[in-house]
């Protein structure tokens, strides 16, 4: 796996203060994407032990709510296995921390992926420039959904996503 950046104390990509891993590789190539530099799976830096230590140092801080996987696309074939393995290790070492993930894919296509057992919140769907809305919380376009993954997986029909909402928010 390759990555472009590790952001610390991020408040824009999930609830609370988060560490964000921006992975390399995306096949969606959305018009108006905020990170087209991350599309190339060969771009960025090799994810190594130093990068993992940096993430774990952040997650060990009590004020950090969790980690967000973004990019690029964590679900890109170049990232899936390494992202899943990193998520598993994070859940084992920091079970109280939440895992958020952004993907251009949609829930209905990925809900059965083994990676989902580790994800708390998923922001799904390609960014659509004609549906851009700067007032939206945690997403860029109105077609995207902020999904409570664990609640969705527990439903009788897990293909129907349960939206993640705050008390003050209309979902």
PyMOL commands that set and color helices and strands:
alter all, ss='L'
color gray80, all
select helices_A, chain A and resi 36-38+49-59+80-93+107-110+114-118+129-131+149-154
alter helices_A, ss='H'
color red, helices_A
select strands_A, chain A and resi 2-10+17-23+45-46+64-71+98-102+121-124+145-148
alter strands_A, ss='S'
color yellow, strands_A
deselect
rebuild
show_as cartoon
